[in-house]
Amino acid sequence: FGRPTPVPMIVIIEIADPNGSAPANLEELIANAIVLYGNGELLDGGIGFDATGFDIGEDVPVRRIDTPINNIVGQYDGAYINASTVNGASTGKIDIALDEISSWSSDNITVTVV
C-alpha cells in the first residue's frame, strides 16, 4: 500500500472587470472556489458540470478550472476570464501518473484583476 504523490497545481489567472463590478476580495473568492472544485466540494452533482474533483491518476484538463472561476465571476456584470494557466499550460491537460494526485492550495493560485 502506498499513498499517491501530490502534484501541486500552480494556477495563474487574469480577470477583466471593465465595469468595476467585482468585489475587492474577488481574488480570494476565486482561489477558494478553485480549491473547493479541485477537491470536489464546490458544486452539487447532477447540474451539468463535473463536480467530483480530481482522483488519483486523473489528468487535469486545463480548461476545467474555468468552471469554478465562472461560478464566481459570472455573478458580476461584465467580468470575465482574460487569461489562465495551470502549471504553465493554457490548453490541453496536466498529466497525472497512476501513483499521483493533483494537489490544490490557495497558496499556489494567483489572481490578478485588470
Secondary structure, 3 states (H helix, E strand, C coil): CCCCEEEECCEEEEEECCCCCCCCCHHHHHHHHHHHHHCCCCCCCCCCCCCCCCCCCCCEEHHHHHHHHHHHHCCCCCCEEEEEEECCECCCEECCCCCEEEECCHHHEEEEEC
